[in-house]
Amino acid sequence: MLIFENEKLKVRPLEIDDKPLLVQWLTDPTVLAYYEGRDRPHDMETVHAHFYDRKDEVTRCIVEYDGQAVGYIQFYPLDASAKADYGYAQDDVIYGTDPFIGEPTLWNRGIGSLLVRSMTAYLIHKKGANRVVMDPQTWNVRAIRCYERCGFQKIKRLPKHEWHEGELRDCWLMEYRP
């Protein structure tokens, strides 16, 4: 099954055979500096628990670019608790998404921007979202710039929102509205 495909980009559901890819990416300190933290490398057991052994509404996907698996993205409808925390109305259709490019040699080549724009369009046109949100850590300037290039705006600072490398870090709630 395919989530979507365009240009050189393909997003497909995560499969059991993708475990080694996730382990490869999530043991790389360069990737972990931005996603999960360098103090949290993932072995097969951790990958299984974090990505496969879950009962939730998150759709987990592998990102392929030009036929090569290059990253991961997940998307999910915001639940009532998250909507309340962020100050959204309960009847709004809001999706969250979390991407990462797992191959650092492919960073800064526009793949992340293509992925974010494509996923945002998919969530709006196929899932009926009237908003798409992300919550990058405030210090992650490269990601924030990517999201802003894709039309996301900073809505509010989320103090001590995400655990990263031994401390709770501030994040930005970023939003895209069609």
N, C-alpha and C positions, 0 to 999 in steps of 0.2 A: 504494500500500500504506500502511496505517495501522499505527502501533505501538500507540497507544491513544488513546482520546478519552473525556472525561468533563466534566461541567459545561460550562464555556466553554473548556476546554483541549483541544488536539489536538496530538499528537506524531507526526510523520511522518518518514520517511527523508529525509536531505539529497539534494537534486536538483541537477543542474548549473545550473539556472536560479536557484539560491539564492546563487550567487557574489556578485552585487552587494549582497545583504543582509549577507553576512559582511564584505565590504569596508566597507560603511557602518558596521557596528557596531565593526569592529576598526580603524577609523581615528579613532573618537571617543575623545578623551583621557579622558573620564569613565569609559567602559567599560574602556579599556586600563589604567587605574589599578588595576583589580582582576583583569583577565584578560589575560595575556600581557605587560603592561607598556607604559607610554607611549613607551618607546624602541623598541617593536616594532610600529609600525603595519603593517597588511597591505594590500598592493595585490593585484590579480587574480592575479599570479604566485605570491605568497606564500600566498594563500588556496588556490590550486590545489594547491600542494606540501603544505601543512599539513593540508588537509581532504579532498582528492580523490585525490591520487596516492599512496595508501598501501595496503600489503598487510598488513593486520593484522586482529585480531578485534574492532575497535572499530566499534560501530554509531553513526553520526553522524546527528543528527536536528535538524529545525527545530521550534520550539515556536510554536504559534499560540494566541492568546487572543482569544476573541470574533471570530474570523475574520481577525485580523491577525497576521502573523509578528512575534513579539516577542523571540525568543531562540533559543538553541542548547543542546542537551544531547547528551552521548555516554555510552554505557555499554559495558562490556566485562568478560569474565570475567578475574579476576586470574590471571596466569600463575604458574608454579612459582617463578620468581625473586622476584616480588612477594610471594607467600605466605611464602616463606622470610624475606625482608627484614622483613616485618611480624610474623612469629612465628606464622603460621597453619599448621595441618595441611594437607598436600597434598591430602587427600581432601575438604576443605571446599569447598562451592560458594559462592564469593564473587565478587560483582560490584562493580566500581567505577563511579562515575558523576561527571560533571563538567558542571554547568549554568552558564549565565549568561543574564541578561535583557539584551538588547542595546538596549533603549529605556529610557534613564534616567528619562524622564518617567513610566514605569510602575513604577519601584522603590517599595518600601514600600507596596504595595497588596495584598500577599498572593499575588501570582502565583507568586513563587519558592517559597513554602511549599506552594502547591497542586501545583506542578510536582514538587518533591522528594517529597512524600507520594505522589503518583500514580506517579512512576517507581519509588519504593521498593516500592510494592504490586505493580506490574507485574513487577519483577525477582524478587520472592518468589513470587508466585502463578503467573506464566507462564514464568519462566526457572528456577525451582526454587532460587533463592539461599537459603542459610541465614544469610547476612550480606550487607550492603551497606556499602561503605566510601567515604569521601571524604577528601581531604587538603587542606583550606583552609590558606592561610598564617595564622600565628598572629595577625597584626595585623588580619585581615579580620573584625572583630567582627560586622558586620552579617550576613555569610554564616554565621558560626558560630552566632549566635543563631537564624537561620532553621533551620539543620540541627538544633539542639537542640530547637526547637519541634516539629520533625518526628520526634523520638524518637531522634536520633543522640546518641551519647555520645563524649566525648574519651577515647581509649584510650591514646595515647602521643604524646609530642612527637617529631617527626622533624627533627633538627637539619640545617640547611643542605640542605634537601630539594629546593627548587625555585628555579631562576634567575628573578629578577624585578628589572627595572630596575637591572641592573649588579651584582647580588650574589646569593649563595645565601641564601635565606630559610628560616627554620624554618616547619614546617607542623604541624598536628595530624592524626593519624590518627583519624578519627571513624568510628564503627561503629553500624549499626542491626542489631539482632537481633530477629527476630519472637518 
